[in-house]
Amino acid sequence: MRYTGVSRVFYGPFYVNCIKHYCPNCNELLHKITVSKIVNSRSPEAKDFSFGDTYLVGNVKFIWTEFKCPICGFQTSIRELKRFEKELKRMADEKKPAIKYQYNMNPFYVHWKKHYCPKCNNKLTVKYKSEVINSKSPEAKYYDFSVGDIYIVGDVDFRTSFFHCDKCDFTIPFDEMKKFEKKNS
């Protein structure tokens, strides 16, 4: 599609370029990516973009930066990531146990692919085991208390996800299920 103008959107350059950010799913370092979209100034979605003082009219290409995880493919805007990190910090400040999901599998594999029980062939659901660990306890050395540049102090609710069959009460970790499916395909 042809466009008549280009607008580069900058949001929090210090936050984007000087601070390391980590994936909330797999705790991998997030990479900056450039995203663009062509928007017509008369379209309904134009209200979500700044066309200046009407000097940008017609099809305008908007370019901005987002974050993407190279491992699980998680992608988010700067504003959403900032909101998420702010919420994590607020939870840590309030002394409520922060929640950290320990995820060792691609979310597409877990949530969009159908998985069936190896015992009874019933559809599996995702459940999690919850364990609250204090960052100053002896067992804390076995857990990672960091999320992005934030190190959570105090109690953290570590949640480990797995597949569960409601029919026969069978449970299996994600990686074991993947091995089983690979072997039986």
Wavefront OBJ file of the C-alpha trace (Angstrom):
o trace
v 0.000 0.000 0.000
v 1.333 3.422 -0.880
v 1.602 6.127 1.767
v 1.941 9.886 1.649
v 3.856 10.456 4.879
v 5.889 8.777 7.625
v 5.660 9.382 11.372
v 8.222 7.905 13.774
v 6.760 7.455 17.272
v 9.214 7.623 20.199
v 8.111 6.516 23.641
v 10.506 6.455 26.603
v 13.879 6.316 24.841
v 15.767 5.938 28.155
v 13.422 3.147 29.256
v 13.818 1.397 25.882
v 17.566 1.796 25.326
v 19.153 1.873 28.797
v 17.216 -0.696 30.825
v 17.199 -4.461 30.283
v 13.759 -6.064 30.131
v 12.905 -9.740 30.487
v 10.075 -11.899 29.149
v 7.326 -12.526 31.722
v 6.823 -16.030 30.270
v 10.335 -17.467 30.055
v 12.548 -14.792 31.681
v 14.644 -14.382 28.493
v 16.111 -10.970 27.630
v 13.653 -9.136 25.362
v 14.849 -7.706 22.038
v 13.756 -4.396 20.520
v 11.943 -4.699 17.204
v 10.622 -2.069 14.816
v 6.911 -2.249 14.018
v 5.034 -0.253 11.411
v 1.480 0.221 10.215
v -0.083 2.250 7.437
v -3.178 4.123 8.628
v -5.503 6.322 6.619
v -6.296 9.652 8.312
v -10.023 9.167 7.596
v -10.266 5.559 8.860
v -11.851 4.651 12.229
v -8.483 3.515 13.610
v -6.991 6.998 12.964
v -8.177 8.057 16.432
v -5.474 5.783 17.907
v -2.653 7.568 16.038
v -1.378 11.144 16.099
v -1.647 12.847 12.724
v -0.305 16.137 14.082
v -2.121 19.376 13.259
v -3.709 17.857 10.135
v -0.498 18.170 8.127
v -0.483 14.366 7.731
v -3.419 13.315 5.566
v -4.175 10.208 3.560
v -2.188 7.025 4.124
v 0.533 7.567 6.741
v 3.118 4.989 7.790
v 3.613 4.974 11.587
v 6.813 3.367 12.902
v 7.474 2.513 16.557
v 9.479 0.154 18.783
v 8.168 -2.880 20.658
v 9.778 -5.731 22.611
v 9.825 -9.381 21.509
v 11.120 -12.539 23.178
v 13.455 -14.561 20.910
v 12.541 -17.821 22.672
v 8.743 -17.921 23.142
v 7.718 -15.179 20.687
v 5.998 -13.012 23.323
v 5.614 -9.492 21.907
v 4.421 -6.379 23.720
v 4.294 -2.624 23.410
v 6.484 -0.392 25.541
v 3.465 0.940 27.442
v 2.187 -2.569 28.275
v 5.611 -3.746 29.444
v 6.037 -0.613 31.550
v 2.597 -1.181 33.094
v 3.468 -4.825 33.828
v 6.819 -3.969 35.448
v 5.211 -1.186 37.487
v 2.572 -3.628 38.748
v 5.272 -6.136 39.732
v 7.111 -3.449 41.668
v 3.882 -2.336 43.372
v 3.153 -5.893 44.445
v 6.658 -6.248 45.877
v 6.300 -2.922 47.708
v 2.981 -3.948 49.261
v 4.569 -7.091 50.715
v 1.992 -9.270 49.010
v 3.578 -12.341 47.556
v 4.453 -11.624 43.964
v 3.564 -14.353 41.496
v 6.200 -15.732 39.167
v 5.297 -18.367 36.621
v 8.011 -20.900 35.909
v 7.472 -21.689 32.294
v 9.696 -24.013 30.310
v 7.657 -24.308 27.126
v 6.461 -22.146 24.254
v 2.998 -20.708 25.068
v 1.777 -21.628 21.577
v 2.550 -25.285 22.296
v 0.836 -25.141 25.682
v -2.308 -23.133 24.951
v -3.136 -23.500 21.264
v -2.209 -27.094 20.544
v -4.630 -29.752 21.807
v -3.134 -32.325 24.155
v -4.688 -35.631 25.165
v -4.130 -37.837 28.198
v -1.745 -40.757 27.530
v -3.849 -42.972 29.833
v -7.503 -42.253 28.932
v -7.245 -40.022 25.825
v -9.244 -37.224 27.513
v -8.342 -33.608 26.644
v -5.756 -32.208 29.082
v -6.040 -28.873 30.875
v -3.289 -26.604 32.196
v -2.948 -26.479 35.989
v -0.217 -25.193 38.241
v 1.480 -26.018 41.514
v 2.005 -23.056 43.824
v 4.914 -22.709 46.255
v 5.637 -19.569 48.300
v 9.365 -19.012 48.879
v 10.961 -16.154 50.804
v 13.992 -14.539 49.135
v 15.921 -14.775 52.435
v 15.161 -18.439 53.129
v 17.748 -21.213 52.619
v 15.863 -22.716 49.650
v 15.867 -19.323 47.852
v 19.174 -20.224 46.189
v 17.256 -22.659 43.948
v 14.864 -19.965 42.645
v 15.222 -16.888 40.456
v 13.697 -13.812 42.118
v 14.370 -11.391 39.263
v 11.855 -10.086 36.742
v 13.471 -7.724 34.266
v 15.660 -5.322 36.202
v 13.579 -5.850 39.326
v 14.725 -8.219 42.069
v 11.768 -9.212 44.212
v 12.464 -9.247 47.945
v 10.256 -11.161 50.361
v 7.690 -13.834 49.603
v 7.203 -14.947 46.000
v 4.552 -17.388 44.853
v 6.346 -19.597 42.312
v 3.840 -21.328 40.072
v 4.900 -24.312 38.015
v 2.491 -25.253 35.230
v 1.730 -28.757 33.978
v -0.911 -30.710 32.057
v -3.688 -32.395 34.028
v -6.421 -34.873 33.097
v -9.649 -34.187 34.991
v -11.026 -37.630 34.178
v -8.267 -39.903 35.530
v -6.340 -37.319 37.626
v -3.140 -37.845 35.601
v -0.516 -35.062 35.613
v 2.488 -34.604 33.340
v 5.034 -31.761 32.974
v 5.098 -29.879 29.669
v 8.505 -31.188 28.606
v 7.547 -34.807 29.370
v 4.350 -34.414 27.335
v 6.318 -33.027 24.422
v 8.662 -36.049 24.535
v 5.671 -38.401 24.718
v 3.936 -36.725 21.759
v 7.137 -36.734 19.703
v 7.700 -40.448 20.419
v 4.102 -41.362 19.510
v 3.677 -39.225 16.397
l 1 2 3 4 5 6 7 8 9 10 11 12 13 14 15 16 17 18 19 20 21 22 23 24 25 26 27 28 29 30 31 32 33 34 35 36 37 38 39 40 41 42 43 44 45 46 47 48 49 50 51 52 53 54 55 56 57 58 59 60 61 62 63 64 65 66 67 68 69 70 71 72 73 74 75 76 77 78 79 80 81 82 83 84 85 86 87 88 89 90 91 92 93 94 95 96 97 98 99 100 101 102 103 104 105 106 107 108 109 110 111 112 113 114 115 116 117 118 119 120 121 122 123 124 125 126 127 128 129 130 131 132 133 134 135 136 137 138 139 140 141 142 143 144 145 146 147 148 149 150 151 152 153 154 155 156 157 158 159 160 161 162 163 164 165 166 167 168 169 170 171 172 173 174 175 176 177 178 179 180 181 182 183 184 185
